[in-house]
Amino acid sequence: MRRTSAVLLIIGALNSLWAGAAAAPPAVSEVRLYALDCGHASFTDMGFFSDTGEYAGQSGAIADPCFLIRHPKGTLLWDTGLGDKLAANPAGLDPEPGVHLSVPVTLVGQLAALGLTPADVTYVAFSHFHFDHTGNANLFGASNWIVNKAELAAALGPNPPSAVDPALISAYKTAKTRQIDGDLDVFGDGSVTILKAPGHTPGHQVLELKLAKAGVVVLSGDLYHQRRSRAERLVPPFNSSRADTLASMDRIERIVKNTHARFVIQHDAADFAALPKFPAYLD
Ligand SMILES: [Zn+2]
């Protein structure tokens, strides 16, 4: 009798171990927004952030976050940062004179802190394909990719936009990829919506979240790079279309106003610092 109990205990323990190993990540009952540190960049001259000279000769720094949205029906990663490979250089590196990049903590490490692996990320989507938003993209080959059709076509075309490296997104070929050319309600309940906002790149987009307590939050992508860029509607010279950029600013600002949204400029270090510090989240 005792022996049977011991055997049952062992089987029970093995079963829980197995269940633990194979378990899906713990579900959430509400939508949560986590802001992850996916790198930093600094410049001795920020002049290239405006084609009308406002930043000329000024030094400055930008944040390069990733955002993890946990929803009862799955997980969405919005943008993938500079890339965990850069974390191998603790002091960061200078890819060219006057530009310094650093990744003090890895995306994979931050996911692990939530009990997640890249394979647990249901969807990955991008504001756009510039290298500082796609650095870790290929870690998510097991996820469903949601990509803007025009953005992908431009990246794969004969002249990819500057700052786009098609090799950084090569996993799209084998991932389950859904191409969109407009807005998309990701989970079908209106809580997480990709909004088309072209101009920075041909398929640039922003992300709107409807959170139970925090209300509407809009993540800017690169619609603006700094708070000053928003206040003064500054357009970088490297944008694919100045006219489309201004039209997208009009559209998104109206949505922000009408929904009383909190607008987060992804590259603005102060906006990033104002978000709950990981692993805290907005809900
Ligand atoms: Zn960009």
Residues whose N, C-alpha, C, O or C-beta is under 5 A from the ligand:
A	BS01	ZN	H130 D222
